[in-house]
Amino acid sequence: MKRYLMLFIITLVCFSIPAENVNFHAILKEIDNMTSFEDSDLSCIYTIVSEKPGEDKSVQQVRMFRRDREDKFAALILKPETKKGQGYLQVDENLWFYDPESRKFAHTSSKENFQDSEAKNSDFKSSSLSEDYDIERSSKGKLGRYEVYILNLMANNNEVTYPRQKLWVRKDNHLLLKAENYSLSERLMRTVYYPGYISLGKKFIPSKILIVDELKKGERSQLTIKDPSVSTLPDYVFTKSYIERVNR
Amino acid sequence: MKRFSLSIVLLIVGLAVQPEDLDSLFEEEDMVEEIIEEPGKKPPEEELLVSDVMEWGGSFTCEFTSSWTWLYPGGVNLADPDQTALETDLSASLFFDSRPDRNFRVFGKIKASYPFSTELSSEPVSVNNIEVFELFSDFNWNDTLFFRVGKHTIKWGVGYFFSPADVLNLYPIDPDDPEGEREGPVSLKINMPLDIHNLYLYSIANNIEKPEEIAVAPKVEFVIGNTELGIGGFYRSNLAPRGILTVTSPLWVLDFFGEAVLSYGSDRTFVREIGTPPCIETYREEDKAFFSGTAGFSCMNEDISLSLSGQYLFNGDGYKNSDLLQNAYLLVELDQLSQEDLKYFGKHYAALNLNWSSILDTDLGFSAFWMGNLCDGSGYIYPSLFYQVLDHAKISLGMRINYGDDGDEYTLAGKTISFCICASVEDGRF
């Protein structure tokens, strides 16, 4: 009996530890570095197509400005017409939502869904996986045609949107391909796929993101990116004044 | 045979509900596209500031509300309401937004509502119900000082249902429609952003004839951690000067807000009891400090479309009870008081709103709004069910119950129960 138990433990250990000596924390840091624009600004237009069962597809277009080194982003709704003029400004842990109807900024929590889509406001910010999460487990696997590392992460603070995550990371270039987001009770909340990337110099940004709501079957959002630019933006872009000025 | 049929059915159902294999998204060899930016391209932030064409747009609202009202107690006879009414709200707004130059923009909005003209009772003429709601221009100096001049809505307070700090806009917030557009005065706003912080100076020149009547209102907004504080003041020669403090701070899933206002004197004309039998007279308080304050919260769970907002108001120049309210209304008819003098008659108010906009992912929703004068114990509650019939069409069924003692603020016309049916075309922006 003892022999079987020992064999079982050895098998478990062999499968849970990868053969090569890999520094997974360094991989998380690399993912953060590859997708964070610390030396430049980033602007682009996101198109978000959301599907809900029994409803027509909704299409939203958002102009996004990011300055990762100062933890700032500004988002301006371009479509649909009913929401055009609404805007977001985020600086550090502060998020303001601008409503052109009341001409007021609401100072709000940043964990909400972005404009009735499956995307969270945090999906538009730079990645900080290596700072916010500890690696609980790791293994190897295959996703489509790619060899991947599968990393189980647990948050080390309560500022993050999801306390637990499971990541599929390409072995060859460490691009993040898939993420499962879990609640603290380990309930799968949503799955995010990153099937395409754009490279801008040494940086990468997902050009397609598919977010599947695992709690509401059939609800998903697909994000695509266009007009990416790493030109330096003026400081005034990340102010309430600019959000107010460019909107209705 | 039955077992075999059941197996086939289970297999078919199993195949039908088999999750889509999205991992197949990663079968393509090349998933990275290299982008090289075109030199000389127009900066992206400029694209939104300039437009070759003038943008037009607007909104459309059409709402019919039928209501049946019964007085209680005294027995509610469903077949014989004390009052029936049909209200029609047909209105539209039209705006233009012109941006010929990155440093110059003109925006205007007009509104029209049914009936589109009103007969004046005093003269045999009719007045069109069309108004210029906003008309302003934006320009700046060196992208440092930003100006907005004209008639525009001013963002001043942070309260949701009540905002004692906001004396700049022409009308106070309507607690029944707290997110509705509010008409602003003719004014000049100067804004100087300092990173995340902001300095503002408003000069308000609405319906005045002399330069000394211009009101000034400076304000500084600054952020400490995740708390935003605002400190400001308001001065106009014939109104009570005010100092204000505002605070907003999101904490966990709650967004907190608060306002504190200290004014020297009050703009309200008060009433007091004199002589026997009790009569009332009006008076002013111009050399006394008044403090008003409010605090509230809002939270939202977007996953289940549920939102909750609540707010308390301490109304510094309000009355401890509503004993004089009924008689005070007589003075309104004699033009000794205005309706504004009797608004928020009490010292303490609270409001709470619960909205569940799509119950269990259906087109059915529920909302309940309560507002109360905590001094006289009167108030009203309005629970309603609504159903999204089509994308822009909604019907709702609601019941408004006014409670309190006779003569209290919300039961001046008696304790009532109203049953309302409303059909509306909403969200009609174009």
Interface residues (C-beta under 8 A of the other chain):
Chain A: S43 R63 F65 L76 E81 T82 K84 V91 D92 E93 N94 L95 D99 E101 S102 R103 K104 F105 A106 H107 T108 S109 S110 K111 E112 N113 D116 L143 G144 R145 Y146 L175 L177 K178 T191 Y193 P195 G196 Y197 I198 S199 L200 F204 S207 L210 V212 L215 K216 D227 P228 S229 V230 S231 L233 P234 D235 Y236 V237 T239 K240 S241 Y242 R245 V246 R248
Chain B: L22 D23 S24 L25 F26 E27 E28 E29 M31 V32 E33 E34 I35 E37 K41 P43 P44 E45 L48 L49 G57 F95 D97 R105 F107 D138 D143 F146 H152 T153 I154 K155 V158 E179 G180 E181 R182 N191 P193 D195 I196 N198 V223 G225 N226 E228 T248 S249 P250 L251 W252 V253 L254 D255 F257 M300 E302 D303 D361 D427 R429 F430
